[in-house]
Amino acid sequence: MEFKKIELCDKEILSPFLQNANELTCEISFVNLLLWQPLYNNCYCIEDGILYLKSYDDNIVTYSLPFGNIAIGFKKIVEHTGKPYPDIWAQEGERFNEFKKLYGKYYDIYESRNEFDYIYNSLDLINLSGKKYHSKRNHISAFSKQFNWRYEDITSNNIELVKECAKIWYSQNTDRMDDELKTEMQGVNLMLDNMEYLEIKGGAIIIDDKVVAFTLGSKINSQIYNIHAEKALSGYDGAYTVINREFTEKNLSGYKYINREDDLGLEGLRRSKLSYKPAILLPKYICTKKENL
């Protein structure tokens, strides 16, 4: 098996495999795999109609479950690694259920809570109805009283303003500029430079002809949409709530679910994502050979 790093030009090759998986995880999004390739060394191989993905970080290599026949694909990974029970990274879904039926008795399966996906009903994010979203409605109301704002989809007419907003946001957060945030910054620029090819949609909140918040996403499949990045400048309290609601309402009402990815184990981010009341908290797992085998 010869693995190749995931690149921009691989979209047409990989997207059919990923979208046909019919799962909810952001990790079957081509854009997601592309954006995080520099940090996690995401690679792929296609053999006999089966797609294989692997990632490695700090010399630890993990394989995703194959996209195709699980039994045939798993055997191929075993042959490739020379290990009867190679480490597997998996997400809740049809492929994981099949894996557990076939090989669950040979593996210890551990939840990786920091990587769980937060998945929301699109109508909840649009309507913000009921007591549970009372504070969100208040945020929007306060923002509207303080600022004369407008929403725009990201197009060639305003994309330079969005790039400037991104530049300012990352400059405001240099104190926490780790490898994760550096990779995200590169990914935002990659998305903005390739919106049409990657089928990226985006929205912006504009005040006095200045973009103060923006969001970028792409579809995972016909039922779920993936939000890859969402940023709001400091000094504009409530902007995150507004861009979230406006973009979803204007662009995503045709999707059942919105995947807003994980919280990285960051306490503030976890609190924020839980406050939107996810419909699904999608588990992810590291699967390693049972100790007594």
Helices and strands as residue ranges (DSSP letters): E 4-5, G 8-10, H 11-19, G 26-28, H 30-35, H 37-40, E 43-47, E 50-57, E 60-64, H 70-81, E 88-91, H 94-103, G 104-106, E 107-111, G 113-115, E 117-121, H 122-127, G 131-133, H 134-146, E 149-153, H 159-172, G 174-176, H 179-193, H 195-198, E 201-207, E 210-221, E 224-232, H 239-251, E 257-259, H 267-275, E 280-282, E 284-289
